[in-house]
Amino acid sequence: MFEKYRKTTIFWMSLLIGILLLSGCTSGTPTLSPEIKETEETVEATAYPVETLEETALEETEGYPVETVAEAVNTNPLSPEPVSHTIQTSDGVELQGTFYPAEVVNAPLIVLMHWAGGDQGDWMAIAPWLQNRGVQPEVTEGVSWLNPEWFPVMPEGVSFNVFTFTFRGCEGGCQNFDREGWVLDIQAVMSAVRGLENVDLSRVAAIGASIGADGAAVGCDTFNAESAGCLGALSLSPGGYLQDSYPDEVAKLETASPPVTAWCLYATGDTQSAGACQNAEGELYQTTEYEGSAHGMVLLSPDTEPNPLTRMLEFLNEIGICEACP
């Protein structure tokens, strides 16, 4: 009898001690020693690649506006001064480019593509105008697109990242037609701009004249082949100057997912460009027709009505990257 009582007592005492120990373990978080705490923090900081940590930060800020997320990562806009870039194509050609940083972090990007009659220098007045940071270009009298005196006033607070480049064989003007090579140039540039600082890659536009007009459509399609983000292509006098016809390029943009806006500006007397623009079609596609035979950059003149640069701002508004634009 006594033996049975003793065993029962030992059982209940053991159970009570176990309960007390368990409650002591769960009553609070144990304080780590400095050495252990430091080791644990080091492991947590180094156990994940940088990309994973960035993705986690974005997930934690989910639900906030894109601008808020970007500012949390980087609130320092770059200097307004243009930055030179060298881009290497898939066949080993080096291209020269210039980046005009926006005034705000996470601003949209506009890629400008020149015509066969010149090089990236033809955008030296229009790029700072779009950048809108007070950078004063060198004025060239007698060349309308290099004299900003007639440019529309950029809305206050609007500032774009802008990137220009020179097609192969086109320093000072293209020496010959290299359709295949120029497509490789566009592919290289649209890939390279993904590495620019402070750029919102979900809000990209391509604008070009003549060969660059076809290039704008090709560039948007190329960019979106990797991941969507190019929202529109504005073309001044396209003419099928690259590998595919302009209507075919517009059709690719229209049938993309999501569809991409394409606008065309042309003069009725510029036969090849007029035919290209008139034969393209799509629900998002728009054209602006001008009298005369002005081609490419020559369309950018104070005498051209409606003002092509105003139409450019309207285009940027249409694709959703400039709500303040007319």
Backbone torsions as a table, in degrees:
resi	resn	phi	psi	omega
1	MET	NA	-49.5	178.9
2	PHE	-60.7	-40.7	-179.8
3	GLU	-61.5	-39.8	179.5
4	LYS	-65.7	-40.3	179.8
5	TYR	-65.3	-40.8	-179.4
6	ARG	-62.1	-44.0	-179.3
7	LYS	-64.8	-38.7	179.3
8	THR	-64.6	-41.8	-179.8
9	THR	-62.4	-46.2	179.2
10	ILE	-59.7	-40.6	-179.8
11	PHE	-60.5	-49.0	-176.8
12	TRP	-70.2	-34.4	176.7
13	MET	-66.1	-41.1	177.9
14	SER	-63.3	-42.0	179.6
15	LEU	-63.3	-41.4	179.7
16	LEU	-63.8	-44.7	178.5
17	ILE	-60.4	-41.3	179.4
18	GLY	-61.9	-41.6	-179.4
19	ILE	-64.3	-43.3	179.7
20	LEU	-62.3	-42.8	178.1
21	LEU	-62.9	-42.7	-179.4
22	LEU	-63.3	-43.7	-179.7
23	SER	-65.7	-32.6	177.8
24	GLY	-66.7	-33.8	-179.6
25	CYS	-73.0	-30.4	-172.8
26	THR	-104.3	0.1	-175.3
27	SER	-75.8	-14.9	179.3
28	GLY	-170.8	172.8	179.6
29	THR	-86.3	127.6	-178.8
30	PRO	-66.8	144.1	178.9
31	THR	-85.6	125.6	179.9
32	LEU	-81.2	149.1	173.7
33	SER	-69.1	156.2	-178.9
34	PRO	-53.6	-39.9	-178.3
35	GLU	-64.5	-45.2	-178.8
36	ILE	-67.9	-41.7	-179.2
37	LYS	-62.4	-44.0	179.8
38	GLU	-62.1	-41.5	179.3
39	THR	-63.2	-42.4	-178.3
40	GLU	-64.1	-43.6	179.7
41	GLU	-63.3	-38.1	179.6
42	THR	-63.9	-42.7	179.0
43	VAL	-62.1	-44.2	-177.9
44	GLU	-65.6	-32.1	-177.4
45	ALA	-79.7	-26.3	-174.7
46	THR	-107.0	-3.4	-176.0
47	ALA	-82.0	-9.9	-177.9
48	TYR	-120.3	141.1	174.2
49	PRO	-67.9	160.7	-178.1
50	VAL	-56.0	-41.9	-178.1
51	GLU	-58.0	-41.2	-178.6
52	THR	-64.8	-41.6	179.6
53	LEU	-63.9	-40.0	179.0
54	GLU	-65.2	-41.6	179.7
55	GLU	-63.2	-39.1	178.6
56	THR	-62.7	-42.0	179.5
57	ALA	-61.8	-39.4	-179.9
58	LEU	-68.4	-37.8	179.1
59	GLU	-64.3	-37.8	-178.9
60	GLU	-69.3	-25.5	179.5
61	THR	-97.1	8.7	-179.1
62	GLU	-59.8	135.5	-178.1
63	GLY	106.6	-13.5	176.9
64	TYR	-96.0	159.9	177.7
65	PRO	-59.9	153.7	-179.9
66	VAL	-56.3	-39.5	-178.0
67	GLU	-60.6	-38.9	-179.1
68	THR	-64.8	-42.1	178.7
69	VAL	-62.4	-45.9	-177.7
70	ALA	-63.4	-42.6	-177.7
71	GLU	-66.8	-29.5	178.0
72	ALA	-67.9	-27.5	-179.5
73	VAL	-88.1	-43.5	-176.5
74	ASN	-153.2	116.0	-178.0
75	THR	-108.2	12.6	-175.2
76	ASN	-109.5	104.7	175.5
77	PRO	-66.4	153.4	179.7
78	LEU	-77.3	166.6	175.2
79	SER	-60.5	148.0	-179.2
80	PRO	-72.2	-13.6	-176.2
81	GLU	-66.4	137.6	178.5
82	PRO	-59.3	144.5	-178.4
83	VAL	-118.3	126.8	179.5
84	SER	-78.2	142.4	178.9
85	HIS	-133.5	145.8	172.8
86	THR	-113.0	130.2	-177.1
87	ILE	-121.0	133.0	178.3
88	GLN	-105.4	130.4	-178.9
89	THR	-83.5	171.7	-178.1
90	SER	-65.7	-21.2	178.0
91	ASP	-103.7	17.7	170.3
92	GLY	88.5	8.7	178.6
93	VAL	-85.2	137.9	177.5
94	GLU	-96.2	128.2	178.8
95	LEU	-110.8	149.1	176.7
96	GLN	-102.2	130.9	179.5
97	GLY	-131.8	166.3	179.6
98	THR	-138.0	132.3	-179.9
99	PHE	-109.9	127.2	176.9
100	TYR	-109.1	100.9	-174.3
101	PRO	-70.2	144.1	178.4
102	ALA	-73.9	166.6	-178.9
103	GLU	-77.2	-21.7	-177.6
104	VAL	-120.2	155.6	177.7
105	VAL	-74.2	144.6	175.6
106	ASN	67.3	33.8	178.0
107	ALA	-82.8	159.6	176.7
108	PRO	-63.9	164.1	179.4
109	LEU	-119.4	135.0	173.9
110	ILE	-118.6	123.5	176.8
111	VAL	-100.0	122.5	-178.5
112	LEU	-104.3	133.1	-178.1
113	MET	-121.7	125.4	-172.5
114	HIS	-78.9	172.7	178.7
115	TRP	-94.5	174.8	-177.5
116	ALA	-69.7	-20.1	-178.7
117	GLY	-80.0	-0.2	-178.0
118	GLY	-157.3	-151.7	178.6
119	ASP	-143.6	-164.5	-176.6
120	GLN	-60.9	-19.3	178.7
121	GLY	-61.9	-20.0	179.0
122	ASP	-69.5	-12.0	178.1
123	TRP	-101.8	10.7	-172.2
124	MET	-64.9	-19.4	175.8
125	ALA	-100.6	-37.4	-177.3
126	ILE	-73.0	-36.5	179.2
127	ALA	-60.9	-49.4	176.9
128	PRO	-64.8	-30.8	176.0
129	TRP	-61.8	-44.8	177.7
130	LEU	-70.1	-35.6	178.0
131	GLN	-65.8	-38.9	173.2
132	ASN	57.0	52.1	179.1
133	ARG	-126.4	18.5	176.5
134	GLY	82.2	8.3	176.7
135	VAL	-71.6	122.0	-176.8
136	GLN	-94.6	114.9	179.1
137	PRO	-77.7	160.3	174.1
138	GLU	-74.4	121.3	-176.2
139	VAL	-79.8	131.9	175.8
140	THR	-109.7	108.5	-179.0
141	GLU	-65.0	140.2	177.3
142	GLY	87.3	-6.1	177.3
143	VAL	-118.6	103.4	-169.4
144	SER	-58.8	-38.1	-176.7
145	TRP	-78.8	-5.7	176.1
146	LEU	-110.6	13.1	178.3
147	ASN	-128.1	101.7	-172.1
148	PRO	-77.6	5.3	-175.9
149	GLU	-59.4	-28.9	-177.2
150	TRP	-100.4	-0.7	-177.9
151	PHE	-64.5	144.9	174.6
152	PRO	-60.8	151.9	177.3
153	VAL	-71.6	126.5	178.4
154	MET	-72.9	133.4	179.8
155	PRO	-55.0	142.5	-178.9
156	GLU	-61.0	135.6	177.7
157	GLY	86.4	-6.8	179.4
158	VAL	-89.9	127.1	179.4
159	SER	-150.5	127.6	-178.4
160	PHE	-110.7	148.4	161.2
161	ASN	-73.7	137.1	-178.7
162	VAL	-131.7	137.6	177.2
163	PHE	-129.5	129.9	175.6
164	THR	-121.4	160.6	177.0
165	PHE	-156.8	165.5	177.6
166	THR	-110.2	124.9	175.3
167	PHE	-60.9	152.8	177.9
168	ARG	-55.6	139.2	177.3
169	GLY	70.1	19.2	-173.2
170	CYS	-123.5	16.5	175.7
171	GLU	-63.4	117.6	-178.3
172	GLY	77.4	8.0	-177.9
173	GLY	123.0	142.7	-175.4
174	CYS	-71.2	130.9	-177.6
175	GLN	-83.0	-25.7	176.6
176	ASN	-158.4	169.9	180.0
177	PHE	-89.7	118.3	179.1
178	ASP	-123.6	73.9	-173.3
179	ARG	-57.7	-48.8	-178.0
180	GLU	-65.0	-42.9	179.4
181	GLY	-63.8	-39.4	180.0
182	TRP	-66.1	-33.9	175.6
183	VAL	-65.6	-39.0	176.1
184	LEU	-63.6	-37.0	177.7
185	ASP	-62.0	-45.6	-179.5
186	ILE	-62.3	-43.4	179.1
187	GLN	-60.4	-42.9	-179.5
188	ALA	-65.9	-43.0	-178.5
189	VAL	-66.3	-46.4	-177.0
190	MET	-67.5	-22.1	173.4
191	SER	-80.5	-41.6	-176.0
192	ALA	-66.5	-34.7	-176.7
193	VAL	-65.5	-16.3	176.5
194	ARG	-64.5	-19.4	-179.4
195	GLY	-93.9	2.1	180.0
196	LEU	-70.7	147.9	-179.5
197	GLU	-78.2	148.0	170.9
198	ASN	60.7	29.2	-178.6
199	VAL	-108.0	135.7	173.5
200	ASP	-87.4	102.3	-175.1
201	LEU	-75.8	-1.3	174.2
202	SER	-92.8	-1.5	179.7
203	ARG	-135.1	82.8	-176.5
204	VAL	-123.6	143.5	175.0
205	ALA	-134.6	151.7	176.8
206	ALA	-122.0	133.4	-179.3
207	ILE	-134.0	135.2	-178.8
208	GLY	-155.0	167.1	179.9
209	ALA	-124.9	136.6	177.3
210	SER	57.3	-114.2	177.7
211	ILE	-61.0	-33.9	177.3
212	GLY	-72.5	-21.3	176.6
213	ALA	-68.0	-47.8	172.8
214	ASP	-64.5	-36.6	-179.4
215	GLY	-62.6	-33.4	179.3
216	ALA	-62.0	-43.5	178.7
217	ALA	-66.9	-43.9	178.3
218	VAL	-62.3	-41.6	-177.4
219	GLY	-63.9	-41.7	179.1
220	CYS	-63.7	-44.1	179.7
221	ASP	-63.7	-41.0	179.2
222	THR	-63.6	-45.7	-179.3
223	PHE	-59.9	-44.7	-175.8
224	ASN	-75.0	-14.1	176.8
225	ALA	-66.5	-27.2	178.6
226	GLU	-88.1	-48.0	174.5
227	SER	-166.1	141.4	-175.7
228	ALA	-59.9	151.8	179.9
229	GLY	163.4	-28.1	175.4
230	CYS	-80.8	115.0	-171.3
231	LEU	-95.4	-15.1	-178.0
232	GLY	-170.9	154.9	177.8
233	ALA	-128.3	121.1	177.1
234	LEU	-106.5	124.7	-173.6
235	SER	-120.4	125.5	174.3
236	LEU	-99.9	105.9	176.9
237	SER	63.1	57.0	172.0
238	PRO	-71.7	164.8	-179.9
239	GLY	-161.2	20.9	-176.4
240	GLY	69.9	38.5	-174.9
241	TYR	-82.5	-5.9	176.0
242	LEU	-106.1	-144.6	-172.4
243	GLN	-81.1	-34.8	-178.2
244	ASP	-111.9	159.5	178.1
245	SER	-70.0	154.9	178.6
246	TYR	-62.0	-44.0	176.7
247	PRO	-56.7	-37.2	178.2
248	ASP	-66.3	-38.8	178.8
249	GLU	-66.1	-40.5	177.5
250	VAL	-63.1	-40.6	179.2
251	ALA	-60.8	-38.4	177.7
252	LYS	-62.1	-42.0	-179.1
253	LEU	-67.9	-39.8	-178.9
254	GLU	-65.5	-35.0	-176.5
255	THR	-93.1	3.3	178.1
256	ALA	-70.1	166.8	178.2
257	SER	-125.7	105.1	1.1
258	PRO	-78.6	162.8	179.0
259	PRO	-62.2	150.8	-177.5
260	VAL	-115.9	135.9	-178.8
261	THR	-74.5	138.6	174.6
262	ALA	-132.0	130.9	175.1
263	TRP	-121.6	145.8	179.8
264	CYS	-129.7	131.3	174.1
265	LEU	-113.6	130.5	-177.0
266	TYR	-153.9	160.0	175.1
267	ALA	-102.5	140.4	-175.9
268	THR	-62.3	-30.8	-179.3
269	GLY	-83.6	-5.4	175.7
270	ASP	-89.4	84.2	-165.3
271	THR	-52.7	-50.3	-175.7
272	GLN	-65.6	-42.4	179.3
273	SER	-69.4	-39.7	179.2
274	ALA	-60.9	-43.6	179.2
275	GLY	-63.3	-40.9	-179.3
276	ALA	-63.9	-46.5	-176.6
277	CYS	-71.4	-37.4	-177.8
278	GLN	-70.9	-25.6	-177.7
279	ASN	-91.3	-10.0	176.5
280	ALA	-82.5	153.0	-179.3
281	GLU	-155.5	162.1	178.5
282	GLY	160.1	159.0	-177.7
283	GLU	-64.4	-32.7	-179.2
284	LEU	-95.0	-4.1	-173.1
285	TYR	-81.7	135.6	176.9
286	GLN	-135.1	148.8	176.1
287	THR	-125.6	152.5	170.9
288	THR	-127.6	121.9	-174.7
289	GLU	-103.6	137.1	178.8
290	TYR	-122.5	150.6	174.1
291	GLU	-74.9	159.3	177.7
292	GLY	92.5	-162.0	-175.6
293	SER	-131.8	20.3	-179.7
294	ALA	-59.5	140.4	-176.3
295	HIS	-125.7	139.7	172.6
296	GLY	59.0	-126.7	-176.9
297	MET	-63.6	-23.5	-179.5
298	VAL	-64.8	-23.4	174.8
299	LEU	-62.3	-25.7	-177.4
300	LEU	-82.6	84.0	-175.0
301	SER	-141.8	147.3	177.8
302	PRO	-65.8	-16.4	-179.7
303	ASP	-87.3	-6.2	-177.7
304	THR	-89.3	124.3	179.4
305	GLU	-124.0	133.1	-2.0
306	PRO	-69.5	153.7	-177.1
307	ASN	-54.2	120.0	-178.3
308	PRO	-60.8	-31.3	179.4
309	LEU	-74.2	-29.7	172.5
310	THR	-67.0	-40.1	176.3
311	ARG	-62.9	-33.8	177.2
312	MET	-62.3	-44.1	178.7
313	LEU	-65.7	-38.3	177.8
314	GLU	-64.1	-36.9	176.1
315	PHE	-62.8	-45.0	-180.0
316	LEU	-64.5	-33.6	174.3
317	ASN	-67.9	-42.2	-177.7
318	GLU	-60.8	-39.4	-177.1
319	ILE	-86.9	-1.6	170.9
320	GLY	90.2	19.9	178.3
321	ILE	-112.9	8.6	176.7
322	CYS	-154.7	79.9	-178.2
323	GLU	-65.2	-27.1	-178.5
324	ALA	-82.0	-10.1	-179.2
325	CYS	-74.3	152.6	-176.7
326	PRO	-62.3	NA	NA
